[in-house]
Amino acid sequence: MANRNGDMYGLTVLSPIINDPALKVSHDTALRIYLQKLPRHEQSPFAGVSGTHLCRLVVMDDVVFVGHPAKEEHLKSKYLIFTSNLYGDPDAYLEGMARTHPQVVEDIWSHCVGFPGAKDPKAFADYIRKCQLETTFFFADVNDKTVEQTLRALQMKVEFTAFVEENQGKSPVELQKEFARFWERFGQLQLPQPGAKELTRHLAPGV
Amino acid sequence: MEKLNLFDIQGFVARGYNFPYACYLLAEISHHEAGRSFVGRVTEKVTSAEPWEQGKKPESTLNIGFTWQGLAKLGLPDVTLMSFPVEFYQGMRRRNRILGDVDQNDPSHWEPIWREDNVHVWLAINAQTREELTRRADELARLMEETQGARSLYTQQAAAIRIDGEPSTKEHFGYTDGFGNPDFSGVVRDTIPGQGKLMPDGTWAPLATGEFLLGYPDEAQELPACPVPYLLGINGTYMAYRKLHQNVASFRDYLAKKGAQYPGGAEKLAAKFVGRWRDGTPLEPSPEQPDPELTKDKRRNTNFTYGHDLDGARCPIGAHIRRTNPRDAFGFNGGLVNRRRIMRRGMPYGEYTPEDQQAHDQDEHGIIFMALGASLFRQFEFVQQQWVEYGNDARLGNDKDLLTGCHSGGRDRFIVQGTTDPGNIPFVCGGLPNFVEMRGGAYFFLPSLTALRLIATGSVDPR
């Protein structure tokens, strides 16, 4: 199971890009321009695709042989590379992507050969799976947590270390009281945005 | 491993001198021909790594290094200049974002000489007495005058802090500094436990020569990237030079304030910051109190590992010496650390304020920190970026090193892990100020004696 590391799935997809010499702006150029303008961090549409720990989109024009003697080789097509470190089942993940972000899926993969459209999530997942390569080796920094669990843990680190710092040295009775209050407030906190660069503290003391 | 040619390696590279006085002259090369003549005259006086006669230290030593701009100014061929690693070409100032030298530590706040590219040469004198130091500095000034090859820009004085009139290895925060350096193959000295690389049977062996000297295989059994011609690189190494100002008053106030809240007391908290008690006793073998006998014993004072203390109950995971040399803390029997070792050469500068006197942050005092290795990128820069200014490898998120990290905005924290023992409970130190501030620095290449003669005679030929 080279595509799996713990609960994490390493999805590697190469979708051939349509070659249409009649176009003024080729599909690969249009796709590259679109991807370059895609918002980043928490604004990225992929931050909203549940289960995405990390994903990447690259337009690959060709591969060049480096070595001796020189050999001229070319790919049959240009490809869109899509890689994603995702939590859970890849089919459910891809179907979810088509369901929650059909326009983004449409904008990206409509440049690719054989794309069935985003309207039918299962057809999209099947298409991507057809374009899938075995990942063979990938690294997942944390391989046993959902995105939500990871974000909650990071939020806990920020809030709890601040709590400890402000309450250390208090009597057990006071500490228990403060902690009960902290715990209740922590439970009400919204989950931080996936893709956010920095987590800020929300539970300031005495509020 | 064959024996190294110690007559060809600069003494400063092969050993820590431990002299009580030092000065670092930073100079500009005026013209390539005159500059080469200056380098030639200096080379005759450069101290090599050859054994000292009857083991007796000389009165003084002299060593030399060049920035990339310095080598360019000396007229090295473009092919050679372009064969140096990019980080050396860019220099420390342009690497500031990688190094975390931002905000208060941004190069725009560095001392004026470091804000330009005029520092071409670093000349280091170490001496037994102040008189000898002055004599050697005067000698260099005369050489500059006679050859018209270099102009002194700045002289950085440094000296061991004197305690009760005797030179010590203390730094301004009161810690005993300079315990050990990585052992590497080919240097004639006994392997000291804790200073090389950890072997599967728990013993220590010297690191590969190529980790610290160009021209020899490194820990990956590869030859380090070397400028062309090869002869210019072999037996040379790189150095990161950093002038680190110490906010002594801030440190003492912070330690007093937090030490009053910490059940183990201020001295224990100071030990937790660094991983050593202030007398130098390592926390790992002696977590409850300093042990002067252990500290004096060279075979024991660096001989420890963290594998049995992964929770940091004895030595905190973020303690300074554990961050910068994690030994076996990341598993794989220490294998992840062997390519990230640096040789340190440090010396305090400025007046020491005794503990019972009022210190001031703005007083001129700190440490000249110098890190040597075959790859600035892989060794010094990695340690600085990943282990000092970041904490992920140690599972500390984006926490930084308490002592030397750049804590902008006072939001950083240091976590003292602990146990249920009331004297060793976990403790969080928040609102960290900047204890250390960067005042400037540069990357230098310290060539072999042979390479110095190549440079001096204009014989560097990359073909």
Interface residues (C-beta under 8 A of the other chain):
Chain A: D141 L154 K157 T161 A162 V164 E165 E166 Q168 G169
Chain B: Q261 N392 G397 R413 I415 P426 F427 V428 C429 G430
